[in-house]
Amino acid sequence: MPFDGVVTRAITNELTSLQGGRIQKIYQPTDSELILTVRSGGKNHSLLISTHSSYARIHLTNEKYTNPKEPPMFCMVLRKYLGAGFIESVEQVELERIIHIKVRSKDEIGDEQSKTLIIELMGKHSNVMVVDPERNVILDSLKHISPAQNRHRTILPGQTYIAPPEQGKLNPLELDGDTFVRKLDFLQGKIDRQMLNLLMGCSPLVTKALASEAYLGDNQAYADVFETFKDHLINHHYEPKRAIGQQEDFHVLPEVTFDQETKTFDSISGMLDDYYAGKAERDRIKNQTHDLMRFLKNEKAKNERKIKKQEKTLAKAEQAEDYQKYGELLTAHLHLVKLGDETVDVMDYYDPEQKTITLELDPNKSPSDNAQYYFKQYQKLKKSKEVVLVEIEKAKQEIDYFERLIQQLEQARQDDVQDMREELEEEGYLKAKQQKSKKKKQKWLQPDHYQASDGTELIVGRNNKQNEFVTNRMANKNDIWLHTKDIPGSHVIIRHSDPSDETILEAAMIAAYYSKAKHSSTVPVDYTAIKHVRKPNGAKPGYVTYDNQQTVYVTPDERQIEQMKVTEDQPT
C-alpha cells in the first residue's frame, strides 16, 4: 500500500504541530473512521483516523463527515478518556505504520491522567486503541480481537497491550550505506525485492525507485543512493505528490516519480486528503453495485451476441435476389424438367456470357412447384432481411444504452445509483420495488454545478435522469448544450447564450471528464444551442439527437475541474 512507513514518518512529523493542542470534539462517523477536532495554533484542526481495510490512514482533513445520531460505544470511551485533553506528543514506532498519541487530561474527580491513543495502520489488521500507559492495559479498541481470532495477540478491554510482531527488517535510520550494500546479494538479482525484504517501512514503490536510481551502478552508487534516501528521512525532506490518471498513486519521497501527470502539494495532509477524497465511498459503492454492474455488462453482451446471430441471418438473406433469379430461370425452362429430377442445367439469361448453371430440385415436387419454392424462399428472405435490419438496429441502441449506464455507474455516487436502479425498473429491465417518496426522489435529481473562469454557471447531469432534467427542464432554449462526440457521457449546460471561447473549452473539459474518455486526451466534444437538441419519441432516457453543432477538442484536467466545482455552501 502507498501509505507505508515512510509516509507514516512524514505525516507524524506534520502532526507534531498538534502538540500542545486541545482535543475539543471526538466523533465516529463510521465503524472504521474517527474525527478528532483539535484546537491548536489559534484554530481548529480535524484529525481523521481511518482503519478502512483498503484506505487505512491518518491525516488532517477538510472533508465533511456525517455523524450518527447516537455515538458508538468506542467514541464514548474516547470522549471519557481523551475529551478536553491536551496532546503531549505524536510519535511513530521506529519506521512502522504505528503512531502513539499521548494525551493528558483530567478524570471525573479532577485528577490528571495520561492516556495513549495507539493507531496501527496495517491494512485489514488496522486498529485504534486507547491504552493506560502506566499499566500498559488496553482500555478499549475500535476492533476487538479475541483469543479465538488471534491467540498470539488479544485486543480486548483489560488485556495487556502487545505490539504487533516484528518482521525482522532493519530500520533504515539505523543503517549506514556500507552496511546496507553488504546486505544485498547482487548475484541473486531482483534488488528491489531484496530491499523490500530488508528495509523497514518501505513499500515496493520506494524500493523500486531506489533500485532504479542506482541501476547498474557499483557498490558505492548503491551506498550513495541509500545515504541520500536516509538523509531525506532524517531531515524530513519530502515532496508530497500524487499521480493523476488511470493508475492513481502517491508518495512523499523525492526519489519516487510517476510516468504520468503529477499533482504536487504543500503538505502531506493535503496530498492524502486529495487522494482519498471520496475513494472509500466509491469503493463502498463499487461493492454495493457489483450486481448492478454485472447485470448491465450481461445485458450488453447479450445484445452483442444477438447482433452476431442476426448478421449470420442477414448474410443468408442477402441471397434473396439469387432465389428470385433461380425461380425465373426455372420457370423459363420448365419444359426441360421432369418429375423425379434432382437437378436441371439451364442457361443464365442474366449472365452477359449466358453461361449454364445447375439448379437444385426436389424430386418429389412438380416442375412448377419447384419454381414456386424458389419464389417463396425469395419472399421469405426478403422479409427476414427487413426484420433483421430492424433487430440489429434495436440491439445497437440497446448496447449504446447499456454502455452509457456502465460509464455512469463507474463514476456514480450513492444517490446516482438509486436513480439508475429506478430508471431500470421504469424501463422494465429490473423488477420494480416499493415506490420511493417524491421528496427523496427530488433530492436525487440534483446535478453538479460548476463555475467558469468568468463566473458563468455550468450544470452537469451525472446520470440519465439528471441528463434529461438539466437538458429538458433546467436549460433555456438559448443555453449552450455539450456532449462528447460519439462517446458515452454526461449532458453539460452553459447558462449563457453567447459564452466566451474559454468558457466553452472549460465546459467541454467537464463534459470529457464525465465521459468514458475521462482519462484520454484531445477528446472531441460537440456543442450547440439547446433549441437544436431533441429527444426522439420512444427513445431511452438520456438519449437525444442534435444538429447545428460545432466541435472542440480538449484534455480533461482534474485539478482545473476541481477548482471550478461549486460546493453546497458556495453561491452559484
N, C-alpha and C positions, 0 to 999 in steps of 0.2 A: 504494500500500500504506500502511496506517496507520503502519507503522514508518518514518517519514520522517526527514528531517534534524533536525527539531525534537525528536522523540523520542530520536534518537541523541544530541543535545546533553544532554538530560535524563538519560539513562542513563549517559553518560560522566561527567557531574558526580557522579552517585551512586557510580560505580565508583572515583572518586578515593579513596574510603575504603579501597581495597585497596592504595594506595601505601604502600610500606614493608613490605607483607606478603610472605610467602614461599610460593612455589609448592611444595606438598608432593607432589601427585599429578597425573598427567595421563592421562586416558582418552579413548578414541574409541569410544563406544557404537555408532554407525552411520557410514555413509560420509559423512554430512553434519553430524555433531554431535561437539563436543568438550566435555569437562568438565575444568576446572582446579580443583583443591582448593587454596585459598589460606588460609594461616594469618595472620590479621590481627586486631588488637584483642583478642587473647586467645581467639579462637575460629576454627573452620574455616568457610569460605565456599565454596560450589560455584558456579563461574562457568560458565554454559552459553554456548557459541558455536555457532550453527546457520547453515549455508549452504543450508538447505532452500529449494527454488525458490519455494515459496509462503510459508514461515514463517521466513525469514532473520531472525536477531535475536541479541542478546547481553544477558544479564542474570544476576543471581544467582538460583538456583533451589533449591527444596526438594523437587523431584521426584526420584524414584529411577530410575536408568537401569541397564539390564543391559549389562554389558560383555562383549565376546567373549573367549574363552579365550586367543587369540593376538592381541596388539595389532597393528593395521595399521602399515604402514611409516611413514606420516606421524606417527603417535603416537610411534613410536620416535625419530624425528628431533626432535620437540618435547621428549621426555624428555632427549635428549642435550644440546640447547642451552638449554633453559629449566628443566629439573628442578633443584630446590633453589635456584632463582634468586629474587632479590628484585625486586618490581615497583617501578621507579623513577618511572614516570609513566603516566597514562592520558589520551590526548589525542585530540580529534576534529580532523579536517582541515576547516577552515572550518566550514560548516554541511552538509557532505556526510555520507553514510552510510558514513564511513570512520573507523576508530579505530586509533590506534597505541598499543600497549602496550610500553613499553621495559622490558627485563628485564636485570638484572646478575647474572651467575653466574660459575662457575669451570669451566674446561675440564679435560681429563683429567690435565694436569700441574699443576693448581692455579692457573693464571694467570687473572686476571679477564677476563671477556669481556662485551660488551654486545650484545644482540640485540633486534630489534624484531619484535613479532608484529603484523602488519597484517591487520585484519579489514575486508573490503569487503562490505557488506550491500546488494546490488543485485539482488534477485530471482533469476532463473535465472543471473545472472552473479556471484553471491556467491562469495567465496573467502576463504581464510585462508592467509597466507604468513609464513614466518619469514625475516627479512632481516638480513644483516650491514650495519649502518648505516655503518661506515667505508668499505666498498667499494660500498655500495648494490647488493649482489648477493643474489639470491634463493637461499636455502639449500634450501628445499623449499616445496611448497604442497599444500593439500588437493586442489585440482583442477589438473591440468596442462593448459595451453593451448599447443598447438604453433603454429608459423608458418602451418601449413596451415589451422588453425582461425581464427586472427586474425593477419594479417600486420602489424598496427599495434602489437600488444601481446602478446609472447610471455611466458608464465609457466611457466618450467621451471627446475630447479636450475642454477645457474651463470649465469643470464641477469641482466642489469641490471633492477632494478625500475623500472617506468614507471607512474606514477599513471594512473588512468582519465582519459580525455579530458574536458576541461571542457565544460559545456553552455552556456556563455555567459550564465549567470544572475548576478544580483547578490546579494552576501551582505547580508541584512537588517541585520546587526550593523554594517555599514559605510555604511549609508544613513541619511539624516535624512528627516523627514516631508515636507518641501517637495520634495526631490529625488524621493522616491517618487511623489508626486502628479503631478509633471511627466512622469513616465514612463508615466502612464496616459492613454489616449485615451477620454474619456467619450462622445464621439460614436459610437465604434465599438461600445460596449456590451460585454456579457459580461465585466464587470470581474473576476470571479473567475478566468476563464480567462487574462485578461491578467496578473493577479497570479501565477498558476501558472507562466506562461512567463517572468516577470520575477524572482521571488524564489527563491533557492537554498534547498533543504532543505524546501520547503513542499509538502505534499500537497494534493489537492483539498479534503480535509476542512478544512484550515486556511484556504485562500484563500476558500472558501465562507463560513466563519464570519466572516472579516474583512469580506468584501463585504456580508454580511448585517447586520453591526453598523453599518456606515456607510451603509447603503442610503438612497439619495435625498438624502444629505447634501451639503453644499458641499465645496469643496476642503479646507477646514480640518477638516471632520469626518473625511475620509479620512486626513488627516495625523495627527490625534489618535489615531485607531484604530491606525494603524501605530506611532506612538510608544509607545502602551501595550503593543502586541504586542512591540516591540523591548525595552522595559523589562522585560517578563516574561522574555525570553530572557537579557538581561544579568544580571539578579538571580536567575535560576533560580527564578522564581515559578511553580511547577507545581501542578496539581490532577489527579493521575492518576485516571482513571475509565474504566469500560467500559460499553457498552450491553448489556443483557441482553434476549434475545428472539430472534425470527427473524432480525433484522438485527444481527448482532454487530459491534461496532466498539470502538475505544478511542482515547484521546489524553491528552495531559498539559496542554494549554493551558486556562486558564480560559475563553477565548473560544469553545472548541468545546463545544457542547451537543448532547444527543440527545433526540429526541422519543419516548422510551420509558424504561422503568425503567433506572436507572443505579446502578452499584456503584462506590463510591469506595475508594481505597487510601491507605495511609500511605507507600508507596514505589513508585517506578517498577518495580522488580523484582517487587514483589508483584502489581502490575497485570498485567505481562507474563506472569508465571508462571501467574496465574489464567486469563488469556485464552487462552494457548497450551496449557494443560494438556490433554493428550490430543488436541489438534487435529491434530497431524501423524499420530498413529496413526489417527484417524478418516479422515483424507484417504487414508492408505495403504489402509485397509480399504475405503473407497469405491472406489478404483481396482481393488482385488483382487476386489471383489464386483460389479463392473459387470455381468458376465454373469449373475450370480445375480439381481440386481435386475431386469434386463431380462426374464429368464425368468419371474419372479413377476408382473411387470406384464403380460406377454404372456398368461399363463395367466388372469389376472383379466379382461383384455379379451376373451379367447376365450369365457369364460363369460358375460360381458355381452352379447356378440353372440348367443350361444346363447339367452339369455333373450328377446331381441328377436325372434328367429326363432320361438321357441316361443310367444310371445304372439300372433303372427300366426296360428299354427295354432290357438291357443286361441280366438281371435276367430271363426274359422271353425267350430270345434267348438261354440261357443255356439248355432249354428243347428241343432243336433241335434234339438231339440224341434220345430222347424219341419218337418223332414223326416218325422218321425213323424206329424205332423198332416196333411201332404200325402198320405202313404200311406193314412191312414184316410179322408180325403175322397175320394181316387181310388177306393178300394175301394167306398165307398158310391155312387159314380157310374159304375161300370163299364159300365152299360147305355148311357151317353152316348158311350163311346169305341169307335172302330173301328180296326182295324189300318191303319196308314199315317197316322193323325192325328199332328200335331206339337204341338198344344195342345188343352186342353179347358177350358171355363168351368164351374166348379162353385160351388155355394152353400157358404159357410163356416159350418158349424153352430156353430163355436166363437166366432164373432163375435156379440155381442149384437144387432147390426143385421142379421146374416146376409147380409153383402154377398157379391157374386160375385167370385171370384178366378180367375186363369188359371194352370193347371199346365202345365209343360213336359213333353213326351212324346218318347220315342224311336220314330219311325215304324216301325222295323224290329222292335219288340217288341210282344207282345200286350198288351192292357189289363192283365191280371193281372201280367205280367212287369214292366210299368212301375210298378205299385203295389209289387211286391216290391223294385224298385230303390230306391224311397224308404225302405222299411223297412230295407234293408241299409245305406243311407247313414246312417240314424239310428243303427244299432248301431255302425257304424264310427266316426262322430264322437263318440258317447257314450264309446266305449272310448278313443279318442285323447285325449279331454279328460282322462280319469283319468290316462293315461300322461304327458300334457304337464304336468299339475299336479305330478306327482311329479318330472319332469325339471326343471321350473322351481325347485322347492324344493331339489333337489340342486345346481343351478347357483348358487343364492343362498348355500347353505352353502359351496360352493367359493370364491365371491367373498369371503365373510366370512373364510374360512381364509387366503386369499392377502393380504387386507388386513391381517390380524394379522401375517403373516410380513413384509410390506413395512414395517410400523411397527417391528417388532423389528429388521429389518435396518438401518433408518435410525439406530437407536441402538445398534447392535451393537458388541461388542469382538471381538478376534480369535478367542477361544475360542467365543463365541456363534455366529460364522459357521460354524465346524466343526460345532457342534450342529445348526444349521439344515440344512446340506448332508446330514448324516447322516439327519436326520428325513425330508427329501425323498426320499432313497434308500430308506428303510424304507417310505415311503408309495407308492413306485413312480413318483414323478414324475421322478426322476433315475436314471441308470444307476448301480448300486452299484459302488463302488470297493473297494479292498483293505480288509479289516476292520482297524479301529484297535485297539490294545491296550486291555484293560479298565482297566489302571492309568491310562492317559492319559484314557480316557473318563470315569472317575470325577472326575478333576481338572476336566473341563469342566463338570460338574454342581455348580458352587459358586455358589450365589446370593449376592446382595449382602445385607449386614447393616447395619441402622441401629439407632439407639438414640433412643427418645423422650425428651422432657424429663425425665420421671420415672424414666428408666432402663429402661423396658420394651423388650424386644427386638422388632425388626421385621425381617421377611425378605422379600426381593423376588426373584421369578424374572424373568430378562431375556429368556427365550425359551420356546417351548412345552415343551421338555424340562424346563427348570428350573421352569416353572409347575406341571407335573404332579408334579415331585419335591417342591416345597415344600408343595403342597396335599394330595397323597395319602400322602406318606411322612414329611415333617418335622413337619407340624402335628398337634396333638392335637385331638380331636373338639370340645372347647370353646373352642379358639383362635378368634380372630375373623379372618374372610377378607374382603378388599376387592378391588373391581374397578370400573373406570369403567363407568358405566351406558350400555349400547348403544354403547360406543366401544372399538375395539381397544386392548388394553393388557396390563399385567403383573398377575399374581396377587401380592397383598401379604398377609402374615400378621402378626397381632399375637399374640405369645406370651403371651396373658393371656385369661382367660375373662370378666373384667369390667373392661376398661380404662377409664380416665378419658375424659371428653369431649375433653380436649386431646390425648390420645394418639390417639384416633380421627381427629381432624382432621389431626394430623401424618402418620399413616399414609395417610390419604386424599390428602393433598398429594403423597406419594410415588407413590401409585397414579396420580394425574393426571399427574405428571411423566413416569412411564414409560408413557405412552399417546400416542395420536395427538393428544390435546388438550394436549400439553405446553406449547404457547405460548398457550393460551386462558385465559379467566377464568371464574369460577363454574362449574367442571366438576362434573357430578353423579357421585358415587361411591357405589356400593352396598356395604353391609357386613352380614355375617351370621355365625353360628357355622359352623365347618367341617362340623358334622354335618348342616347343611342344604345342603351343596354336593355335587353328584353329577355323575359323568361318564356320559352315556348310552352304551349298548352300541353299538360301532361308530363312535363319534364321533371326529373328528380330534384329534390331540394338542393338549392345552391347552384344549379346549372343555369347558365344564361348564354345568350348569343349577343354579339355586339358588332358595330361597324364604325366607320369614320375614325378608326384608331390610329395612333402613332406608336412607335416602339422605341424604347430606350434600353440600354444595356448597363447593368450595374453589378457590383460585387458586394454582397451583404457585409457590413461592418458592425459586429455585435456591440462594440463599445459605443459607437455613434448612435446606434438604435437604443441602447440603454439610456443614454443621455437625453434622448427625445421623449422617453416614456413619461407619461403624466400619471403620478401616483394619486391615490384616493384623496389625500389631503391637499393636493395642489389644484388650483383652479384650471379649467380647460381654457 
